[in-house]
Amino acid sequence: MRIEDLKPSDGSRKKVKRVGRGIGSGHGKTSCKGHKGQKARSGGGKGAGFEGGQMPLQRRLPKRGFKNHFAKEYAIVNLKDIMRIEDVDIITPNVLFERGIIKNPKDGIKVLSNGVITRPIIIKANAFSSAASGKIAAAGGKAETI
């Protein structure tokens, strides 16, 4: 057997149905859509979620809550996470991102007070909890708001 003798087995290759290519093709004139009616029109058919005139599920279910699209969403960092970084004395969002402590800074970074801080370090972030800024100041460090 040579490469030019290779061919697909019988029945494995099906011809594409080409509609609207004349009456001799067997799929001409109405292009397999029948005569008139909603489904024969371009863009015809029911929309997604249509339930035959019954009130659709997305309208039957109660709408609850409120999503504030202008709210700022902070990436949360605890003091115990910051204390894992030992060789840097100035902690910035870039340092936290490079070390894998935050994956995405979102709208900013907020430092919370979970953990103990033992050495004086400068932390630059968008927001601090009052307890966190107190712990940083008590250790001789500085909490700088960006």
N, C-alpha and C positions, 0 to 999 in steps of 0.2 A: 504494500500500500504506500502511495506517495501522497504528498500534501495536496496535490490537485485532485486527487480522488475523494477527498473528504467532503461530505455534504451532510446536512441535517437529516435526521430520520423522518420518515413520512408522518405527517400529521403534527410535527412539532412546530412548524412555521405556518402561521395563519395570516391570510391577507388582511390588510387594513380595510375597514368599511369606509369607502369614500362616497359620501352622500352629496347629492345635488350636482352630479356630473352627467346628467342626461338620462333619458328613458331607457337606453340600452344597458345601463349599468345595473338596473334593477333597484337602484336607490335614487332615482331622479324625481322630478316634479315636486312632490311634497317632502322629499328628503327624510322618509321614514317617520314623519310626524303625524300622519293621518290628515284629515281634512278639518280645517278651521279649529276653533276652540282655544282655550287659554294656553294649553300646553304646546300648541302649534306656533304660538307667537314668539317673537324674540323676547327674551327675558321672562317668558311665561312660566307659570308654576307658582306654588305658594312659597312664601318666605320662610326662613328658618324660624321655628317656634310656632308656626301656624298650626292650630289644633281643630280645624274644621269649623271655625266660628265659635267654639267654646273659648271661654276666657283663658288666655295662655298662662302657663305656669309662672312666667316672670312677672305677670301682672296680678296673679292670685296671691302670691306670697307677700307678706307685710314688709314694708321698707322700714328699717330701723337705723338709728345712729346718724352720725355726721362725720365726714372726713374733711378736715381742714387742710386744703391744698397748699396753704401758705405756712403751715407749721414747720419749724426747723427740727430736723431729726439728727440728733447727735450720736456719734459713735462713742460708746461708754468705755472708759478705761479706769480701772481701780488702782489704788496706790500699790497694792501687792504686785500687780503686773509691771508697774514702772520700776519697782525695786529689783526686778529680775535683770534689768539692764544695769550692769555694774561698771562698764568701762566708759560711760558717757555721763557728763555732769550737766549738760544742757539738753533737756528732752524736748524735741519738737515733733510735730505731726509726721514729718518725713522719717525721723528716727523710729517712731512707733510703727510706721508702715513697713519700713525696711526689715525690722525685727519680727514682723508677722504678728504683732500684738493687735493691730487693727487691720481689717481687710479692705475697708472702704471708708474714707473719712466722711462721706455723706455731706451734711451741711457744716460739720465741725466736730470737735472732740470735747467731751465733758469728762472731767476727772472727778471720781467719787472717792470716798474716804475708806473703803474697805481695804484693810491691811495696815501695816505699820511701816513708817518711814524712819530710817535710822541714820541717814547721812544728808548733808545739805546739798540739794540739787535745785536747779532752775527748771521749771516746767512751763512750757508755752502751750496754751490750749485756748479754745474758744469760750469755755465755761468751767467753773469750779463749784463744787458744793461747798457750803460754808465750813463744814467739818473738815473737808479735804484741805482747803486753804489754811485752816487753823493748824492742822497736823504738819503741813509743809513749813509754815512759819515757825512752829515750835522746834522743828529739826534744824532750823537755821537756813532753810531754803527760801525760794521765792516762787510765787505763783503769778505768772504774767499772762494777762488776757490778750489774745491776738486781736 
